[in-house]
């Protein structure tokens, strides 16, 4: 795979994180705060990054990451081979795999997981991640056939999984690190339906930890899974994820020693904590923070309006004065960081007429060309965001910039994530807060965000030329050639100002500095398999 794919190693790193001290009896425990409760913890359904830390530790798929080097390695697969034509991947599973309830776990569980995702009633939000690559998957999902044997995933025996692709895909092994491809237990799902994730008794998993306690709206607790194939390396006995949506409250709990870490650094305390707190942790992040225009409704169905909004934003002020964070202004939705032959594909990329600072004059010209001279006749706009102290600061800053530079009226509204995201999926918004952290370390992870009818295209923009370029990237096995298609696709989206791109940022978190061996990848997923408390 190395000859096909080269990614900056700095995008993934291993570092020391904080944790609760070991108690007198030597029990190793940590408590970690998440600033939003996930909308679900079903690996076959959710695409919510708030669930990632839970799923990364409760489940494991065929491929995973080395928690010391960040390299892509086999997970439950002991080894795998790829056919000469690049279409058939054959995975040999490790001996003695079991579920967290102690029952046997086989190759058939991987097949069941994919079949479930391709069943429309499941409501899998990442179905396109499967349907775009595995042969026959799109046709089965569309109902063109009811014969699942036509789908390119087979259990050749209890220990062998065979996956056949539509086309050679050099980064397919990377894609398999996504929780979408993790196995799930048929018995618990068929016995409990969609309630299987609602109770520790029915939430059966296969990773280094399993769920032992759930408090609705408060927390979820994971304990070491004695049936995990590599359990000898797991040192933590218990991990509690608490949902503390108010960042100031979480910070007080952190500084009082009531929690051991939190996955967001409050903007108002960023500079102080970075300078003075030994538990301030920064990790490279392969992702972009942006806002989605609803391109299917007026006035954002007009490319000139979207251009005007992009020109009206002062990204430098937003980053350095409002958020006071380490970040780079973003003019594209595709983050830098992917390297081919030692060169980042974003080098010398077009800025699409944008700059770090706002260009009010050019913004007004674009708005006038769209039919709204000096903002006259422009409808009142609502900026919609999910409840978060940091995003609230961004929303207020954007509103001020748009009102000042475009002479328009702007309102602000917010909701808890579950309500917010349901509205976004239904297109019930004008301009909404969003962002994307890479699912795997390849630019292809960003491209579905603008592809027609993709589940993750909540901007509701569509262009046949762009769709064709995305398909070319999927088909291409030559990285250098694929980069050219990616650049064309990037330019098409950029010149249509599909997103209100804001910044590329590093991942930041807080943890007291006496837990070692925690790994956070470039998608900001935290792996605790080799973590330990050493106070």
N, C-alpha and C positions, 0 to 999 in steps of 0.2 A: 504494500500500500504506500510505502514511503516514496516510491518513484512517481506515484500519481499525485501525492498530496503533501505539501509542506506548509506548516502553520507556525507562526511565531511561538516559540516555546514560552515566551513571557506571558502569553495569554492564559496560561494555567500555572498555578504555583501552589506550593505547599508551605504552610506557615504555622506558627504557634498561635493558638487562640486561648481565651480565658475560660474558666469554669469554676464551679463550686469546689471547695476543697473536699478531699476525701474525708468521710466521717470516721469516727473512732474505730468502727469495725472494718474499715478499709473499702467500703462501698464506693464505687466511682460513679458520680452523678454530675450532670450539668443541667442548668436551666437556661433557656434561650428564648428571647422575645421576638415574635413576628409582629410586624405592624399592621397586618391584616389577616383575618381568618380566611382560609382557602374556600372557594366556592364548592369544593369537593375534593376527595382524596381517592377517587377511583382512577387508577392509571389508564384505564381504557377509555375514559371520558374526558377528564379535565385537560385544559391547556393553560391552566392558571399557574403562573410562576410562584405564587404564594404557597402552593402545595409542594414545590420542588424539594425543599429540605426534608419534608416528611417522606415523600416518595423515594428520594435518593437513598434513604436509609432503611426503609421498610421493604424495598424491592430491589432486585438485581436482574438484569437481562443477560443476553448472550455476550454482550460487550460492555466494558466499563472503563474506568480510569485507574491508573496506578497512583495511589495516594501519596507517593513519595516523589515521583517525577512528573506526574500529569500526563504521561503517555497513554495512548489508547491501548488497552490490553483485553484479553479474554476475561469474561465474567463467569457465568455458569458454563459457558463453553470452555472445554479444556484446550481445544484447537479448532481450526477451520481451514478449509481449502476453497479455492475459487477456480472454476473451470477456465480453460484456455480462452473461451470466448467472453469471459467476464460476466456470464449470465447466471450461473448456478453456484450458490454458496452452500457448503455442506459443513454443519457444525456438529462436533462430537462433544456431548455433555460430560460433565464430571461424574464420577461414581457416587452413588448413594445420596443424590439430591433429595431433600425433603422440604415440605411446607412447615410453617411455624407451628402447626398443630401436630407435627410428627408424622404425618402421612406421606407416602411416596410422591415424588414430583418427577414427571417424565417429559419427554419431547412433545407428547400430545397436548400438554398444557400450553405450549407456545402456539400450537395450531388453534386451540380453542380461543385464546386471547385475540388472535387476528380475525377469526370468524366472528367473534362478538363485535369487534370494532366495525367490521364490514356489514353488520346488521343495522339498518337504518334506525330501528327503534331504540338502539342503544344510545344514540345521540352523541357519538364520539366527536369531540371537537377537533381532533387531529386526524380524522379519517383520511384526509388528503395526503398525509405523510405516508400512509400505507398504500392508498389507491394509486398514487403516482408512480410507484416503483415495483411493487410485487405483481408479477404477471397474473392477469385475470381478475385482479382485485377490483378495478374500476367497473368492469362489466358486472361482476357479482353484486357490488354495492348498488349499482343502477337498476338492478332487477332484470337485466338482460338474460340471466341464467339463474336457476336456483340450485345448480350443481356446484357445491363448494370444491369438489375435486378438480374443477377447472382453475382454481386459484393456486398460485405457485408457492404454496407452503405445505410441506408434508412431514409427518413423523415416520421416517423410514423404519425405525424401531424405537424402543424406549429411550435410547441414548443419542439418537441422530435426528437433527432437524435439517431439512433441505429447503432452501428458499431460491426460487427462480424469479429473475427480474424481467421486466419488459425489455430493458436495454442495459448495456454495461454502465455501471455507475461507480466511479472511482471512490466516492465518499460514502458508499452504502454502509460500510462497517461503522463509520462514525455515527450515522443515523441510528443505528441499533442501540446506542447508549441512551436514547430517549425512552422515558417511562412508557410511552405508547406501546413499545414492543416488549414490555415486561410480561411475564406469564401471570395469569390469574387462575385461581382454583375454581373449577366448574362446580364442584359440590356445594361450596358455600354460596355462590351466586345463584345457582338454581334453587337452592333451599330458601334463600332470603331475598331474592330479587334485588332491586336497587337499594334495599336497606342493609345490604351486606357491609357497607362501609360505616354504618351508624353505631356499631357496638364492637368493643374489643373481642367479644366472644365469637363474632362472625368475620372479623377483619383478618383473614388469613393471608400471610405474605411469605416471601422467600428470602428476604434480605438479611443483613447482619443484625437488624432489630425488628421487633414486632410490637404492635400496639397493645398496651395493657390497661390504659385508662383514657377515657374521653369525657370532657366536661364541656357541654355545648356552649359555645361562645366564650369559653375561658381558656381551655388548654387541651393538649393531647400528649400522652406520655408513651414513650417507647422503651422497651427493655431489651437486653441482649437476647438474641435468638439462639438457643442452644443447638438448634438443628441446622443452622447455617453451615455450609460446607467449610468455611474458613473461620469458624467460631473461635479458634485458638488465638487469632490475631485481634479479636474484638475485646477491648479492655474496659470500656464504659459499661456499667450495669444498667444505667437508666438515663434517659434524655427526656426532659419535659420542654415542650414548645408552648409558651404562653402567648395568647393573643392580646397585645397591648397596643391599641390603635392610636393612642395619644403619645406622641414621641416624647413630650416633656415628662409625662408620667413614667414612661419606660426609662428615661435617662435618670430620673430620681431613684428609681428602683435599682438601676445598675450601679449608681454611685453609692447607694446605701448598702450594696452587697446582697440585695434581695433577689436579684437575677444575676446571671453570670455573663450575659452578652445580649446584644440586640442587633438586628440586621439592617438598621438604618441609623445614620448619624444626623441628629437634628441640625438643620441649616443654621439656626441661630447660635449653636454652640460648636460649629464645625471647626473654626479656626482655633478656639481654645483647646478643644479635645485633641486636635491634631498636634498641637504644640506640647501639650502637657500630659496627656493620658497614655500610659504605656500600653493600654489595651486597644489603642486606635489601630485598626487593621485596614490596609488598602490593597486591593487585588485588581489586576488588569481585567477589564470587562469587554467582551465582544458584543456590544449592543448599542442601541440608539434610543434617546429620549425624544419623542415627537408628539404632536397632536394630530389626530385624524380629522380631515375635512370630510363631511358627508357629501361626496361628489355626486350623489344621486338627487340632491335637492337644491333648490335655489337658496341663496345666490352662489353656492359653492360648486354648482355644476358648470360654472364659468371659470375657465383657466386663468383669466386675467384677474379675477377676484382673489383666487388662491395665490397668484403671484404678488398682488398688492399686500396681502397679509404677510407673506414671507419677507417682503422688503421692509415692512413696518416694524419688524422685531429686532431689538438690540440684544443680540446674543451675548455680547461681551458684558453688558450691564447685568444681564440675567445670571450669568455664571459667577462673575467676580463680586458684584455688589448685593444682589438679591440672595443667591444661594451660598456664596462664598465657598466654592468648592473647586476641586481639581477636575477640570473638564475641558474639552475642545469644542468650539462651535461646529455644528453639524449643518451641512447644506444638502446632504443626501441621507436617505433612510438606511443605506448600507454602510456599516461601520468599517473603518480601516482595521487591518490586522491580518488579512489573509495574504500569504506570500507565495509567489511562484518564482523559482530561480533567484531567490534572494531579493526580489522586488515586490513591495506591497502594491497590489493591483490598483489602489487608490492614488498612487503617486501621479501628480499632474492631472488629477481629475478636475473636470469642469466645476466651477462654483455656481453656475446657473444664474449669474448676475447678482449673487448675494455676497454679503460681507459680514464681518464680525459685528459691525455696528448697523443701526437702522439707516435706511436711505429714504427719508420721508418724502422727498421730492419725487423720486422714482416710483414710490408706492402710490402717491397721489395720481401720477400720470397713468399708472396701470388701472387704478380704480376709475379714473375718468374715462379711459378707453373702454372699460367694461360697462359704461353708461351711468356712472355715479360721480359726476364732477364734485370735488370737495365733499364727498360723502352724501350728497343730496339724493334723497329717495332710497338710500340704503336701509334695509330693514334692521331692526334691533337684533343683535346676535347674542346667543347664550353660550358661554364657555362652561362645559360640563366636565366634572372631574370626580374621581373616587376619593372618599374621605382620607385625607393625609395632610399633616401639617406642612410638609415640604411641597406637595403639589398645590396646596392652597396658596402658598407664596408665589409659585409660578403663575397660577391662574390670575391672581391680583396684578402681578407685574405685566402679564400679557394684556389684560384688560386696559391698563393704563396706557401702554404703548399703542394699542390699536385705536383707542379713543383719541389720543394726542396726535398721532401721525396720520390717521385716516379720517378724523372728524366724524366718527360713527358712534352709535350707542351700544354699549356692551353690558350684559348681565352675567352673573356667575351663579352656578348651581352645582350641588354635589350630592352624592348618595354613597351608602356603603357599597363595597365592591360588587356583591352579588346582584343588587338592584341595578347599579351602574352598568355592569357588563351585560346584563339581560337587555337593557335599553339600547346599548351600543349594537349588540347583535341584531336587534330588531330595527336598527336604523333610526331610533328615536333620539336624535341629537343633531346638532349643527356642527359643532367643533368640540372634540372630546380629547381628554388627556389619555395618552397611550405611550407605548414604548415597546421595545423588543430586545430581549437578550437571546443570543444565538442558541438554537437547540443543539447544534453541532458546529464544528469549526470549519465552515465553508460558506461562502457568500450565498449559496443556494438557500440557506436557511431564511434569508430575508425576502427572496423573490416571490414566494407565495402571497406576501402581504398586499401585492397589487395585481395578482392574477385573477382573471375573471372567474367568479363563482367559487373561489377558494374559501374555505370556512374562516380563514384568518384575514381575508380581505374585507375588513369592516369599514374601509373607506368607500367601498362600493364604486370604485373606478374600474373601467374596462377598456381594453384596447387590444384588438386581435394581433397587432404587430408585436406588442409586448408578450402576449401569451405564446406566440410562436418562438420568440427568443428564449423564454423560460424553458420551453420544450427542447430547444437546441442545447441548452446548458445541461439538461438532464441526460441527453443522449451522448454528449461529448465525453470522450475518454482522454483527450489530450488537454491537460491543464492550461497550457498556453492558449490553445484555441478557445477553450471554454471561457477564459478571462475576457476575450474580445467580445463574446456574446453577452457576458455579464456587464461589461462597460456599456454596450449598446442599450441594454435593458435599463441600466442605471440612468443613462442620459435621457431616455424616453420618459421615465418617471420624473426625473429632475426638471426637465423642460416643461412638464405638465403640472409641476408643483402639487403633486398628489398629497403630500404631507407637509405639515408645518414643522419642519425639522429644527430641533433646538440644540442638542449637544450630545457628544460622545463622552461618557464619564467612566471613571474608575469605580469599582465596587468598594464601598466602605462599610465597615461595621465596627462594633465595639465588643471586646471580650477581655476580661481580666486575664493577665498574662501567665497563667500557670496550667494551661492545657496545651499539649503538643500533639502533632500528628493529624490536625484537621486539614482537609483539602477542600478548596473552593475552586471550581473550574471557571472558565471564561463566561459561562452562562449564569454564574453566581449560584450554582447548586453546591450545597455544603455536604461533604461526605465525612462521616464520623467513624468509619470502620476501624481506623487505626488511631483514633484520638484517645488520649489518656489524661487524667488529672495528676498533676505533679506539684502540689503545694508543699 
